[in-house]
Amino acid sequence: MKTRPQLTGEVAGMAVSGDVVTAEALTKRYRRSETPAVDDVSFEIARGETIGLLGPNGAGKTTLIKMICGVTAPSSGRVQVFDADPVRQPVAAKSGIGAMHQIAPFDEMLPALDNLRISARFRGVRWRDVRPWALELAEFLGVAKALPQLCFQLSGGQRQRLQLIRALITLPKLLILDEPSAGLDVAGRHQIERFVTWLREEHGVTVLWSSHHIDELERNSQRVMVINRGRVLRFAKPRELVEEFGSVHLRVTVDDAGAGGAVAAWAENAGLTATAEETEVRIEGARAREMLPELTRHCQDHDIVISGVSTALDSLETVFLRMTENEG
Ligand SMILES: Nc1ncnc2c1ncn2[C@@H]1O[C@H](COP(=O)(O)OP(=O)(O)OP(=O)(O)O)[C@@H](O)[C@H]1O
């Protein structure tokens, strides 16, 4: 894609330097709620980073996003976006943000294209300046042909993509996506991933996105913020999280379930922890690798055929479950 929107005024002229978002002891307590939805959270997001926001249902992700977007005010603490307070200085903070919220209504009786046109006006840019960009985004996302359709005629996936175009209509410096791939098929999810990567690499857009698809956050985020019960458990590179909270294990593949049981039994006898699932045996701990020659000898002596051995580190998904379960 080559087109870029021709922007005027505040959006185009806005200087961005250093951190894009800073939060200090940020807290949100909804009325009549016993516990805060976001509880004493502090972090910085630097320009050009892609940040994954990961947490179970009700963890506080959307509330955090809403405070960054100035949709809801913090109860205490503070958040700054482009060095401005999103609630008290909405123009300075929000003109650089493009957000795709979980619930974002369209005017259902208008064509999709008109909804984009309205969004452009709402953002203070002329449609003719952003039109080529919007159409190119639609082309990239495969919804160009759907733009003349009335919104209520669009499929869930088309609406999702239209929301993304709307969030990007002014090529924001900070793009916030609240579960952008919810309800999308596998191809759609990969398309969103490629798109986010392209925005970061080609346009230096800072991205904050929440998702329940941990694999896509792991693949595409430079850092992941793990949040549970309103608190940030860890904010680090996916690799660091896996190294810190994950464990190394040996994966042994055998020819049949009986052989799997025999390998697991050998491991247990050797003082290791093992679980066999059909033809796959998982043996925990770094020591398992050291004992591989002994295992091979044992298998040769007992006519057990090993068809594959690999050392693996836990996935981010396993680590995430462990982190949030341990929270009790
Ligand atoms: N407007 C509101 N009024 C009262 N409580 C709210 C409101 N919005 C959210 N909450 C509560 O705040 C907590 C955090 O909700 P939030 O929507 O931020 O979580 P989430 O991590 O985005 O969840 P999900 O993954 O399910 O979308 C939940 O306990 C929720 O019930």
The ligand as an ORCA input file, in Angstrom:
! r2SCAN-3c Opt
* xyz 0 1
  N     -19.592      0.142     33.356
  C     -19.312     -0.727     34.339
  N     -19.904     -0.630     35.541
  C     -19.615     -1.491     36.539
  N     -18.714     -2.481     36.441
  C     -18.079     -2.631     35.269
  C     -18.339     -1.765     34.152
  N     -17.540     -2.150     33.123
  C     -16.834     -3.203     33.569
  N     -17.145     -3.489     34.841
  C     -16.544     -4.547     35.676
  O     -15.136     -4.299     35.744
  C     -14.409     -5.524     35.668
  C     -13.445     -5.473     34.486
  O     -14.194     -5.471     33.279
  P     -13.527     -5.262     31.854
  O     -14.622     -5.181     30.858
  O     -12.578     -4.129     31.936
  O     -12.704     -6.639     31.710
  P     -12.053     -7.311     30.421
  O     -10.704     -7.794     30.842
  O     -12.086     -6.393     29.264
  O     -13.012     -8.551     30.184
  P     -13.388     -9.363     28.826
  O     -12.164    -10.131     28.426
  O     -14.475    -10.268     29.296
  O     -13.826     -8.377     27.788
  C     -15.434     -6.639     35.559
  O     -15.645     -7.150     36.851
  C     -16.680     -5.927     35.059
  O     -17.841     -6.563     35.520
*
